[in-house]
Amino acid sequence: MIAKHLHTLELPKILDRLATYCSFSASAALARALEPATDPVEVERRLAETTEARDVLGKNDQLGIGGARDVREAARLAARGGVLEPQALLEIRDTLLSGRNIQRALSRLGEPHPHLTAIVHAIEPNGALIAEIDRCIDDRGEVRDTASPDLAAIRRAVRTAHDRLLAKLQRMVSDLSNAPYLQEALITQRNGRYVIPVKADFKGRIPGIVHDQSASGMTLFIEPLATLELNNEWRELQLAEAREVRRVLTALSGWVGAEADSITRTVEAIARFDLALAKAKYAEATRSVKPQIDNRRGTDGQGDRPHEGESGLSGPRITILQARHPLLNPDAVTPIDVMLPEGVRILVITGPNTGGKTVALKTIGLLALMAQCGLHIPCAQARLPVFEAVYADIGDEQSIEQSLSTFSAHLTNLRGFLERVNERALVLLDELGAGTDPAEGAALARAILEHLLQTGAVCVVATHYPELKAWASLTPGAANANVAFDYETLRPLYQLSIGLPGRSNAFAIAQRLGMPEAIVSAARRYLDANVARAEDMLAEIARLQQQTERALEAARKSQREAEANAERIRARLNAIEDERKAVIAQAREEARRETEQLRAEVRRLHNRIVAAGGPLDEVKRIKQAVEQLAEAAAARAPQPAPREPLRKDAIQAGDTVRIRSLGVTAEVNAVDGEEADVQIGRMHTRVRLNDLERISAGELLHKTQREARDEVVSLPRVPPPPLELDLRGLTTEEGVARVQDYLDRAARAGLPFVRLIHGKGTGVLRRAIRDAIKADPAVQSFETGLEGEGGDGVTVVRLKAM
């Protein structure tokens, strides 16, 4: 890639913006140094890094590099024998700690991120060095007393000498005999020595060494001779402390120097990781997506150049939907669609000035470069090839110093790369052939495009020449495009349409800008008649195209509304099915409760007659009638009516059908051979066609209502009663009735045995209950409960298998 063309397309501005999302200088430098990769595998790797970084930030938006700094220069200084200051050593510690934290944070995410893992795998935290720096230096950047035994001893001595010195000086300034000679009763420092302020007139009254005087000359700062030795001792200990601190820092710096290569690799790995996070943040900020990479090469798969006149040209395709120039305001810029069809290598864009041709060129080139840098690009969807080189001739590059006109400057730029263009190049040309005689310029522009077509390069060119419009319409491998223009308001729409050339609209724009009508009319007369007719035809085609697009959009809207209505109908049918099931369930439950109540009433009547010694014939007849009623209700449960299977071609997508083997209603999504893909609620499954019965919406509703009426009398299985029945406190009549009802439900529920708790008492209730048990046909046997079960107060009943 040639840097001049990258600057023309403004890639460095994009990289500068990317650098603002980096967290430290090393990663920002990497961002600004990014160059487009030309190997498809490398491009895919870079894009995958960005994708993974967006994923991890989505799971942990606090993920970052912490306190990492670019400490490579400090490490190199230590490797050369230099002694690092405590702050530099702390920055090295923080950087190594950040590397370790990055490794741990990425591993905690659980899901694999192979490209990011490969980056952080290069981090070498060096825990021993981290621990040693922590042991010797505190967070304020001061060497700890514990850094060495000698340093601890020296600092204790320093504190002792300091205390003795201050105590001596304090006694002197507090001595009343010295008060007349002192300017103030205080102790201060000059040049690292403790002194006292003495009036200049009495300097001989307190013997000592003068270190300084006040600005007025009235006060002398004297170190008394009485404290000279104490001051010297304190100063010597300070120097010893400084020497020991230097020795500790030298030892730490030596360790850092020995690990300089490891530290450098760690900083570089953290920078690469931070760059990946920066690319992810930039992608989120610009609402960008990952482009698909098309790796296909020339016409025969071996990179051969296409031949002139071939109609079957193939190669890299460009598809970018809703593309936005990343340097423009995303809320103000109009997105464009760029779709280079299979076999088309040259796209000729025409249209009025200020219509957006140059922005379209720059957008295409810049997005291609961003993708090859591993950046996601601001669009809705993209498919791009990997270009070996991108060449751009955009803008006015005339030079007074070099005596170059606009035309000459364009030709000089073109000459610089035309010979290097191949099938893996992207060429962007703005106003090709402009700046000279129009006829000669158009001829030269056509010759250049034919040369580029021979090379197999992808080329996008913006022009006003009608000759190039005709050439693109008639030449295999080339296509026209236009920037949309509102012919009512004469305003550009900044939209790119593939397939038709555009009009320059010079006369209309001149009128809108206030050019006198007489001049515009004269210009129309001077225009070649064929050219005028061609321009009018283009205008009519563009108008018809707009009408077609509006009609197509209206048809799409109608289709969306029809699909929404169908979805509402399906939802209503599902709701009807749910309502039907709810009604049936409610009716079944009510029927079960009523039948149970009726049975209980018959038992109570039976028990009363037994207790009164009356005849049982009528009760038995009522009981038999109740059972017959229940059996008849169960027999009247609806059964699916047999129906002949429909022919295979009778069932189509969208039909509502009944699955005969399952007895459920479903909707057909698609028919494939002997089977159909159907949807049952939220579940999809495949069913053979001969197992399906089509049901219309009216039939389904009628069937739902009928089943709701018919199925209400079916009886569900009785839920099992508890294994124990407590009868204590009941009368004999109540107890017997409860036992009979309970045993009936337990037998129908399939319980093997139950326990009746009646208590001991007088034994009347126990005897009545056991008499009733003996007469119950569902009872196999019964026995008194064991001691642990309640003894005589409990009867264990074993029931017959149903």
C-alpha positions in Angstrom: 0.0 0.0 0.0 1.3 3.4 -1.0 1.0 6.0 1.9 0.0 8.8 -0.5 -3.2 7.0 -1.6 -4.0 6.1 2.0 -3.8 9.8 2.9 -6.0 10.6 -0.1 -8.7 8.3 1.3 -8.1 9.8 4.8 -7.2 6.5 6.5 -4.8 8.3 8.9 -7.8 10.3 10.3 -9.6 7.1 11.0 -6.6 5.7 12.8 -6.2 8.9 14.8 -9.8 8.5 16.0 -9.1 4.8 16.8 -6.1 5.9 18.9 -8.4 8.0 21.1 -10.1 4.8 22.3 -6.7 3.3 23.4 -5.8 3.4 27.1 -2.0 4.0 27.0 0.7 5.3 24.6 1.9 1.9 23.4 -1.5 0.8 22.1 -2.2 4.3 20.6 1.1 4.1 18.7 0.0 0.7 17.4 -3.3 2.1 16.3 -1.7 5.0 14.3 0.8 2.5 12.7 -1.9 0.1 11.5 -1.5 -0.7 7.8 -4.0 -2.6 5.7 -3.1 -6.3 5.4 -3.1 -7.9 2.0 -3.3 -11.6 3.1 -6.9 -12.8 3.4 -6.0 -15.0 6.4 -4.5 -12.1 8.2 -7.5 -9.9 7.5 -9.8 -12.6 8.8 -7.7 -12.9 11.9 -7.7 -9.1 12.6 -11.5 -9.0 12.1 -12.0 -12.0 14.4 -9.9 -10.2 17.1 -12.3 -7.2 16.9 -15.4 -9.5 17.0 -14.1 -11.3 20.1 -13.2 -8.0 21.8 -16.8 -6.8 21.2 -18.1 -10.0 22.7 -15.9 -9.8 25.9 -16.8 -6.1 26.4 -20.4 -7.0 26.0 -20.0 -9.5 28.9 -17.7 -7.3 31.0 -17.7 -3.6 30.0 -15.2 -2.8 32.8 -12.5 -4.9 31.2 -9.4 -2.9 30.5 -5.6 -2.7 31.0 -5.7 -1.1 34.5 -2.6 0.7 35.4 -0.4 -0.5 32.6 2.2 2.0 31.2 4.6 1.9 28.4 7.7 1.0 30.5 9.8 -0.4 27.7 12.2 2.6 27.8 12.7 2.1 31.6 13.3 -1.6 31.1 15.9 -0.8 28.4 17.6 1.8 30.6 17.8 -0.8 33.4 19.3 -3.3 30.9 22.0 -0.8 30.1 22.9 -0.6 33.8 20.9 2.5 34.7 19.3 2.9 38.1 15.5 3.4 38.0 13.7 5.8 40.3 11.0 4.3 42.7 8.2 5.7 40.6 9.5 4.0 37.5 9.7 0.7 39.4 6.1 1.1 40.6 5.0 1.7 37.0 6.7 -1.6 36.0 5.0 -3.4 38.9 1.6 -2.0 37.9 2.1 -3.0 34.3 3.0 -6.5 35.2 0.0 -6.7 37.6 -2.3 -5.4 34.8 -1.0 -8.2 32.5 -1.8 -10.8 35.2 -5.2 -9.3 35.8 -6.0 -9.4 32.0 -5.1 -13.1 31.9 -7.4 -13.9 34.8 -10.3 -11.7 33.6 -10.2 -13.4 30.2 -10.1 -16.9 31.7 -13.1 -16.1 33.9 -15.3 -15.4 30.9 -15.5 -19.1 30.3 -16.2 -19.1 26.6 -13.3 -19.5 24.2 -11.8 -16.4 22.6 -8.9 -18.0 20.7 -7.5 -14.8 19.1 -7.5 -12.7 22.3 -6.2 -15.7 24.3 -3.3 -16.0 21.9 -2.5 -12.3 22.6 -2.6 -12.5 26.4 -0.8 -15.8 26.3 2.3 -13.7 25.4 2.0 -11.7 28.7 4.7 -12.7 31.3 3.5 -11.3 34.6 6.8 -12.2 36.5 5.2 -12.6 40.0 8.6 -12.7 41.8 9.6 -9.3 40.5 6.1 -7.9 41.4 6.5 -9.2 44.9 10.1 -7.8 45.3 9.1 -4.3 44.1 6.1 -4.5 46.5 8.4 -5.5 49.4 10.9 -2.7 48.8 8.8 0.3 47.7 5.5 1.5 49.1 2.7 3.1 47.0 4.0 6.6 47.7 7.2 5.8 45.9 9.3 5.6 49.1 11.8 2.8 49.8 10.5 0.8 52.8 12.5 0.3 56.0 12.2 -3.5 55.4 14.0 -3.2 52.0 17.2 -4.3 53.7 18.4 -5.0 57.3 21.0 -2.2 57.0 18.5 0.3 55.9 16.3 -0.4 58.8 19.2 0.0 61.3 20.4 3.2 59.6 16.9 4.8 59.7 16.6 4.0 63.4 19.9 5.7 64.0 18.8 8.7 61.9 15.7 9.1 64.0 17.7 8.9 67.2 20.3 11.5 66.1 17.5 13.7 64.8 15.7 13.6 68.2 18.9 14.4 70.1 19.7 17.3 67.9 16.3 18.8 68.2 16.2 18.3 71.9 19.6 20.2 72.3 18.4 23.1 70.1 15.1 23.3 71.9 16.9 23.7 75.2 19.0 26.5 73.8 16.0 28.5 72.4 14.1 27.9 75.7 17.0 29.2 77.8 16.0 32.6 79.2 19.5 33.8 79.0 19.5 33.4 75.2 16.1 35.1 74.7 17.5 38.6 74.2 19.7 37.4 71.4 17.1 35.5 69.4 14.9 37.0 66.8 12.3 34.3 67.5 12.3 31.2 69.8 12.2 28.7 66.9 14.3 26.1 65.1 14.5 26.1 61.3 16.7 24.6 58.5 19.2 26.1 56.1 21.1 24.0 53.5 20.0 20.8 55.3 21.4 21.9 58.7 19.3 22.9 61.7 19.8 26.6 62.8 18.3 29.2 65.1 17.5 32.9 64.2 19.9 35.3 66.0 19.7 39.1 65.9 22.5 40.4 63.7 23.6 42.8 66.6 24.3 39.8 68.9 25.9 37.3 66.5 28.9 36.8 68.8 26.8 36.1 71.8 25.9 32.6 70.5 29.0 31.1 68.9 28.3 29.2 65.8 28.4 29.0 62.0 26.3 31.5 60.0 24.4 29.7 57.2 22.1 32.5 55.9 20.6 35.9 56.7 17.2 37.4 56.2 16.4 39.7 53.3 16.6 42.8 55.7 19.9 41.7 57.1 18.5 42.0 60.6 18.5 38.2 61.3 21.3 35.7 61.0 20.6 31.9 60.9 23.3 30.4 63.0 24.2 26.7 63.7 25.4 26.8 67.3 28.8 25.2 67.9 27.2 23.2 70.8 25.1 21.3 68.2 27.7 21.1 65.4 28.7 17.5 66.2 25.0 16.4 66.5 24.2 18.0 63.2 27.2 16.3 61.6 26.2 13.0 63.0 22.7 13.4 61.7 23.9 14.5 58.3 26.3 11.5 58.0 23.5 9.1 58.8 21.3 10.7 56.2 24.0 10.2 53.6 24.4 6.6 54.7 20.6 6.2 54.3 20.8 7.6 50.8 23.6 5.2 49.9 21.6 2.2 51.1 18.5 3.4 49.3 20.6 3.7 46.2 21.9 0.2 46.7 18.4 -1.2 47.0 17.2 0.7 43.9 20.3 -0.6 42.0 19.5 -4.2 43.0 15.9 -3.8 41.8 17.0 -2.1 38.6 19.4 -4.9 37.9 16.5 -7.4 38.3 14.4 -5.3 35.9 17.3 -5.2 33.5 17.6 -9.0 33.5 13.9 -9.2 32.7 13.9 -6.4 30.2 13.0 -8.6 27.2 10.2 -10.3 29.2 8.8 -6.9 30.3 9.0 -5.6 26.7 7.0 -8.6 25.4 4.4 -8.1 28.1 4.0 -4.4 27.3 3.6 -5.2 23.6 1.1 -8.0 24.3 -0.9 -5.6 26.6 -0.8 -3.0 23.8 -2.1 -5.5 21.2 -4.9 -6.5 23.7 -5.8 -2.8 24.3 -5.8 -2.1 20.6 -8.3 -5.0 20.1 -10.5 -3.4 22.8 -10.1 0.0 21.1 -11.3 -1.4 17.8 -14.3 -2.9 19.5 -15.2 0.4 21.2 -14.8 2.3 18.0 -17.0 -0.3 16.2 -19.7 0.2 18.8 -19.4 4.0 18.7 -19.8 4.0 14.8 -22.5 1.2 14.8 -20.3 -0.9 12.6 -20.5 -4.5 11.5 -18.0 -7.2 10.6 -17.6 -7.5 6.8 -17.5 -10.8 5.1 -14.3 -11.4 3.2 -14.5 -12.7 -0.4 -11.2 -14.4 -1.3 -11.9 -15.3 -4.9 -9.3 -14.3 -7.5 -9.2 -14.1 -11.3 -11.4 -15.7 -13.9 -9.9 -19.2 -13.8 -9.1 -19.4 -10.1 -5.3 -19.0 -10.8 -5.1 -15.3 -11.0 -5.1 -15.1 -14.9 -6.1 -11.7 -16.3 -9.4 -11.6 -18.2 -9.4 -11.0 -21.9 -11.0 -8.1 -23.6 -14.5 -8.7 -24.7 -15.1 -11.6 -22.3 -18.6 -11.6 -21.0 -18.1 -14.2 -18.3 -15.8 -12.1 -16.1 -15.7 -13.1 -12.5 -13.7 -12.2 -9.4 -14.0 -10.2 -6.2 -17.4 -8.7 -5.6 -18.2 -5.6 -3.6 -21.4 -5.5 -1.7 -21.9 -2.7 0.9 -25.4 -1.9 2.1 -26.3 1.3 4.0 -22.7 2.4 4.0 -21.8 5.6 5.8 -18.6 7.6 5.5 -17.0 7.2 9.0 -15.7 10.8 9.1 -19.1 12.3 8.5 -21.8 12.9 11.1 -23.7 9.6 11.2 -27.0 11.3 12.0 -26.7 13.6 9.0 -25.0 11.4 6.3 -27.2 9.5 3.9 -26.2 5.9 3.6 -25.5 4.4 0.2 -25.7 0.9 -1.3 -22.8 -0.3 -3.4 -23.3 -3.6 -5.2 -20.8 -4.7 -7.8 -22.4 -7.6 -9.5 -20.6 -10.8 -10.4 -18.3 -10.2 -13.4 -18.5 -6.4 -13.2 -15.0 -4.9 -12.6 -15.6 -1.2 -13.6 -18.3 1.0 -12.2 -18.9 4.4 -13.9 -20.7 6.8 -11.6 -22.3 9.9 -13.2 -24.6 12.6 -12.0 -24.7 16.3 -11.1 -22.0 18.2 -9.2 -22.4 18.1 -5.4 -24.4 14.9 -5.9 -22.1 12.8 -3.8 -19.9 11.1 -6.4 -16.6 11.9 -4.6 -18.0 10.9 -1.2 -19.1 7.6 -2.7 -15.6 7.0 -4.1 -14.0 7.8 -0.8 -16.5 5.7 1.2 -15.8 2.6 -1.0 -12.1 3.0 -0.7 -12.0 3.9 3.0 -14.3 1.0 4.1 -12.1 -1.4 2.1 -9.0 -0.1 3.9 -10.6 -0.2 7.3 -11.7 -3.8 6.8 -8.1 -4.8 5.9 -6.9 -3.1 9.0 -9.2 -5.3 11.0 -11.8 -2.7 11.7 -15.5 -3.3 11.5 -17.1 -0.9 9.1 -20.1 1.5 9.4 -22.8 -0.2 7.3 -25.7 -2.7 7.6 -24.0 -5.5 5.7 -20.8 -5.9 3.7 -18.9 -8.4 1.5 -15.5 -7.3 0.3 -12.5 -8.8 -1.4 -9.0 -8.3 0.0 -7.1 -5.9 -2.2 -3.3 -6.0 -2.7 -3.2 -2.3 -3.4 -5.6 0.6 -3.4 -4.9 3.6 -5.7 -6.9 6.8 -5.6 -6.8 9.8 -7.9 -9.3 12.1 -6.2 -9.3 15.9 -5.9 -7.4 18.8 -7.5 -3.6 18.3 -7.2 -2.4 21.1 -9.4 1.0 22.6 -8.4 2.3 26.0 -9.1 5.8 25.2 -7.9 6.0 22.2 -10.3 4.1 24.1 -13.1 1.5 21.3 -13.2 -2.1 22.1 -14.2 -5.0 20.1 -12.9 -4.9 17.8 -16.0 -1.2 17.3 -15.7 -1.3 16.6 -12.0 -4.0 13.9 -12.6 -1.9 12.3 -15.4 1.2 12.3 -13.2 -0.6 10.6 -10.4 -2.1 8.0 -12.8 1.3 7.3 -14.4 2.7 6.6 -11.0 0.5 3.5 -10.5 -1.0 2.4 -13.8 1.8 0.0 -14.6 1.5 -1.6 -11.1 -2.2 -2.3 -11.3 -3.2 -6.0 -11.3 -6.4 -8.1 -10.6 -6.1 -7.6 -6.9 -6.1 -3.8 -7.0 -8.8 -1.3 -6.3 -8.6 1.9 -8.4 -10.7 5.0 -7.5 -10.7 7.8 -10.1 -12.5 11.2 -9.7 -13.3 13.3 -12.8 -11.2 11.1 -15.1 -9.9 13.0 -18.1 -11.1 16.4 -16.8 -9.1 19.6 -17.2 -8.5 19.4 -21.0 -10.4 19.4 -24.3 -13.6 17.4 -23.6 -13.3 15.2 -26.7 -9.7 14.4 -26.1 -10.3 14.0 -22.4 -13.2 11.5 -23.0 -11.1 9.5 -25.4 -8.2 9.3 -23.0 -10.5 8.4 -20.2 -12.0 5.5 -22.2 -8.5 4.3 -23.1 -7.5 4.3 -19.5 -10.6 2.4 -18.5 -10.1 -0.2 -21.2 -6.5 -0.7 -19.9 -7.8 -1.2 -16.4 -10.4 -3.7 -17.6 -7.5 -5.6 -19.2 -5.7 -5.7 -15.9 -8.7 -7.2 -14.0 -8.6 -4.5 -11.4 -11.7 -3.3 -9.6 -12.2 0.3 -10.7 -14.8 2.9 -9.6 -14.7 6.1 -11.6 -16.7 9.4 -11.4 -17.2 11.4 -14.6 -19.4 13.7 -16.5 -18.5 12.4 -20.0 -21.5 10.9 -21.8 -19.1 8.9 -23.9 -18.1 6.9 -20.8 -21.8 6.3 -20.0 -22.3 4.7 -23.4 -19.0 2.7 -23.1 -20.1 1.3 -19.7 -23.5 0.3 -21.1 -22.0 -1.6 -24.0 -18.9 -3.1 -22.5 -18.9 -6.5 -20.7 -17.4 -6.1 -17.3 -18.5 -2.5 -16.9 -21.6 -1.0 -15.5 -23.2 2.4 -15.0 -24.3 4.0 -11.7 -25.8 7.3 -10.8 -26.2 9.5 -7.8 -29.9 10.2 -7.2 -31.3 13.6 -7.8 -34.7 15.1 -7.0 -35.8 16.6 -10.3 -38.7 18.5 -8.5 -36.5 20.4 -6.0 -33.3 20.1 -8.0 -31.6 18.8 -4.9 -29.1 15.9 -4.7 -30.3 12.9 -2.6 -26.8 11.5 -2.0 -27.9 8.0 -2.9 -26.1 5.7 -5.3 -28.1 3.6 -7.7 -26.5 0.8 -9.8 -27.5 0.1 -13.4 -28.4 3.4 -15.0 -26.2 6.5 -15.8 -27.0 9.8 -14.3 -27.5 13.3 -15.7 -25.3 16.2 -15.1 -28.3 18.6 -14.9 -26.1 21.6 -15.6 -28.9 23.7 -17.1 -31.3 23.0 -14.3 -28.7 23.7 -11.7 -27.7 26.9 -13.5 -31.3 28.0 -13.4 -31.6 27.3 -9.7 -28.5 29.3 -9.0 -30.0 32.3 -10.8 -28.5 32.2 -14.3 -30.5 34.3 -16.7 -33.1 32.3 -18.6 -31.9 33.8 -22.0 -28.4 32.4 -21.4 -29.7 29.0 -20.3 -32.0 28.8 -23.4 -29.2 29.7 -25.7 -27.0 27.0 -24.1 -29.8 24.5 -24.8 -29.8 25.5 -28.5 -26.1 25.0 -28.8 -26.2 21.5 -27.3 -25.9 18.7 -29.8 -29.4 17.4 -30.6 -28.4 13.8 -30.1 -26.9 14.6 -26.7 -30.0 16.5 -25.7 -32.3 13.6 -26.7 -30.0 11.2 -24.8 -30.2 13.4 -21.7 -34.0 13.5 -22.0 -34.2 9.8 -22.3 -32.0 9.4 -19.2 -34.3 11.7 -17.3 -37.3 9.7 -18.4 -35.7 6.4 -17.4 -34.7 7.9 -14.1 -38.3 9.0 -13.5 -39.7 5.6 -14.4 -37.1 4.0 -12.2 -38.2 6.1 -9.2 -41.9 5.2 -10.0 -40.9 1.5 -10.1 -39.1 1.8 -6.8 -42.1 3.5 -5.2 -44.4 0.8 -6.6 -42.1 -1.9 -5.4 -41.9 -0.4 -1.9 -45.7 -0.2 -1.9 -45.9 -3.9 -2.8 -43.5 -4.7 -0.1 -45.5 -2.8 2.4 -48.7 -4.6 1.3 -46.8 -7.9 1.7 -45.7 -7.0 5.1 -49.3 -6.0 6.1 -50.6 -9.3 4.7 -48.0 -11.2 6.7 -48.9 -9.3 9.8 -52.6 -10.1 9.2 -51.8 -13.8 8.7 -49.8 -13.7 11.9 -52.7 -12.1 13.8 -55.1 -14.8 12.4 -52.7 -17.6 13.5 -52.4 -16.0 17.0 -56.2 -15.8 17.2 -56.6 -19.5 16.2 -54.0 -20.4 18.8 -55.9 -18.4 21.4 -59.2 -20.2 20.4 -57.4 -23.5 20.8 -56.2 -22.4 24.3 -59.7 -21.2 25.2 -61.2 -24.6 24.0 -58.8 -26.5 26.1 -59.5 -24.3 29.1 -63.3 -24.7 28.7 -63.0 -28.5 28.4 -60.7 -28.8 31.4 -63.1 -26.6 33.5 -66.1 -28.7 32.4 -64.3 -31.9 33.2 -63.4 -30.7 36.6 -67.0 -29.6 37.3 -68.4 -32.9 36.1 -65.9 -34.8 38.3 -66.9 -32.8 41.3 -70.6 -33.2 40.7 -70.2 -37.0 40.2 -68.2 -37.3 43.4 -70.7 -35.3 45.3 -73.5 -37.5 43.9 -71.6 -40.7 44.9 -71.0 -39.3 48.4 -74.6 -38.5 48.7 -75.6 -42.0 47.7 -73.2 -43.5 50.3 -74.6 -41.3 53.0 -78.1 -42.4 52.1 -76.9 -46.0 52.1 -75.4 -45.6 55.6 -78.5 -43.9 57.0 -80.7 -46.8 55.7 -78.3 -49.3 57.1 -78.3 -47.6 60.4 -82.1 -47.4 60.5 -82.4 -51.1 59.4 -84.4 -50.2 56.2 -84.3 -51.8 52.8 -81.3 -51.2 50.5 -82.9 -52.0 47.1 -83.7 -48.4 46.3 -80.3 -47.1 47.3 -78.6 -49.8 45.2 -80.7 -48.8 42.2 -79.7 -45.1 42.6 -76.1 -46.1 43.0 -76.2 -48.2 39.8 -77.9 -45.3 38.0 -75.1 -42.9 39.0 -72.4 -45.3 37.8 -74.2 -45.9 34.6 -74.4 -42.1 34.1 -70.6 -41.7 34.7 -69.9 -44.6 32.2 -72.2 -43.1 29.6 -70.5 -39.7 30.0 -67.1 -41.3 29.5 -68.4 -43.2 26.5 -69.7 -39.9 24.9 -66.1 -38.4 24.9 -65.4 -37.2 21.3 -63.4 -39.4 19.0 -61.7 -38.1 15.9 -63.8 -38.9 12.9 -61.9 -41.0 10.4 -61.0 -39.1 7.3 -59.4 -40.1 4.1 -55.9 -38.9 3.7 -55.5 -36.0 1.3 -53.5 -36.2 -1.8 -49.9 -34.9 -1.4 -50.5 -32.0 -3.6 -53.6 -30.9 -1.7 -51.5 -29.7 1.4 -49.6 -26.5 1.0 -47.5 -24.2 3.1 -49.8 -22.1 5.3 -52.5 -24.8 5.7 -53.9 -25.7 9.1 -53.9 -29.4 9.5 -54.6 -32.2 12.0 -51.9 -34.7 12.8 -53.9 -37.9 12.9 -51.4 -40.0 14.9 -51.0 -37.3 17.6 -54.5 -35.8 17.5 -53.2 -32.2 17.5 -53.6 -29.2 15.3 -50.6 -27.8 13.5 -49.6 -25.3 10.7 -47.7 -26.3 7.6 -44.5 -24.4 7.1 -43.2 -26.2 4.0 -43.9 -29.4 1.9 -40.9 -31.4 0.9 -41.5 -34.7 -1.0 -43.4 -37.2 1.1 -43.1 -35.1 4.3 -44.1 -31.7 5.5 -42.5 -29.3 8.0 -45.2 -28.3 10.5 -45.3 -26.1 13.6 -47.1 -27.2 16.8 -47.1 -24.2 19.1 -43.4 -23.2 19.3 -42.2 -26.6 18.2 -41.2 -27.6 14.6 -41.3 -31.2 13.4 -41.5 -33.3 10.2 -44.6 -35.4 9.5 -45.5 -37.7 6.6 -48.2 -36.2 4.3 -50.5 -39.2 4.7 -50.7 -38.5 8.4 -52.1 -35.0 7.9 -55.7 -33.8 7.4 -56.3 -30.2 6.3 -58.7 -28.2 8.4 -60.1 -24.8 7.3 -60.4 -22.0 9.8 -64.2 -22.4 9.8 -64.0 -26.1 10.4 -61.4 -25.6 13.2 -63.6 -23.1 15.0 -66.7 -25.3 14.6 -64.7 -28.4 15.8 -63.4 -26.4 18.8 -67.0 -25.4 19.8 -68.3 -29.0 19.3 -65.5 -30.6 21.3 -66.0 -28.0 24.1 -69.7 -29.1 24.3 -69.1 -32.8 24.0 -66.0 -33.3 26.1 -67.3 -31.7 29.3 -68.8 -35.0 30.5 -65.6 -37.0 30.3 -64.1 -37.8 33.7 -60.4 -37.5 34.5 -58.5 -39.9 36.7 -59.2 -39.1 40.4 -56.2 -37.7 42.2 -54.9 -40.1 44.9 -56.1 -39.3 48.5 -53.7 -39.3 51.4 -52.6 -42.7 52.9 -54.2 -41.9 56.2 -57.7 -40.8 57.3 -58.2 -39.4 60.7 -61.7 -40.2 62.0 -61.3 -39.2 65.7 -64.1 -37.1 67.1 -66.7 -38.2 64.5 -70.0 -39.9 65.2 -70.4 -43.5 64.2 -72.6 -42.5 61.2 -70.2 -39.8 60.1 -67.2 -42.0 60.5 -68.7 -44.9 58.4 -69.7 -42.5 55.6 -66.2 -40.9 55.5 -64.6 -44.4 55.5 -66.7 -45.6 52.5 -66.1 -42.5 50.5 -62.4 -42.6 51.3 -62.0 -46.3 50.5 -63.8 -45.8 47.1 -61.4 -43.0 46.1 -58.3 -44.9 47.4 -59.3 -48.0 45.4 -59.9 -46.0 42.2 -56.6 -44.2 42.7 -54.8 -47.6 42.9 -53.4 -47.3 46.5 -52.2 -50.7 47.9 -53.2 -49.9 51.5 -54.4 -47.1 53.8 -54.5 -46.4 57.5 -57.7 -45.4 59.4 -57.1 -43.6 62.6 -60.2 -44.0 64.8 -58.7 -44.0 68.3 -59.3 -46.5 71.1 -62.1 -44.9 73.2 -65.1 -47.2 74.0 -64.5 -49.2 70.7 -68.0 -48.3 69.3 -66.5 -46.3 66.4 -63.8 -49.0 65.7 -66.4 -51.8 65.5 -68.7 -49.8 63.2 -65.8 -48.9 60.9 -64.6 -52.5 60.7 -68.1 -53.8 60.0 -68.3 -51.3 57.1 -64.8 -52.5 55.9 -65.9 -56.1 55.8 -68.8 -55.2 53.5 -66.7 -53.1 51.1 -65.9 -55.1 47.9 -62.7 -53.1 47.4 -61.1 -54.3 50.6 -58.9 -57.4 50.5 -58.1 -57.5 54.3 -57.5 -55.4 57.3 -55.6 -55.6 60.6 -54.9 -53.8 63.8 -52.0 -51.4 63.6 -48.7 -52.2 65.2 -47.5 -50.7 68.5 -45.5 -48.1 66.5 -48.5 -47.3 64.3 -51.1 -46.7 67.1 -52.2 -50.2 68.1 -55.9 -50.6 68.6 -56.5 -47.0 67.7 -55.5 -47.7 64.0 -56.8 -50.1 61.4 -54.6 -50.9 58.4 -56.7 -51.8 55.3 -55.2 -53.6 52.3 -57.1 -52.9 49.0 -57.6 -55.1 46.0 -55.7 -54.4 42.8 -58.0 -52.6 40.3 
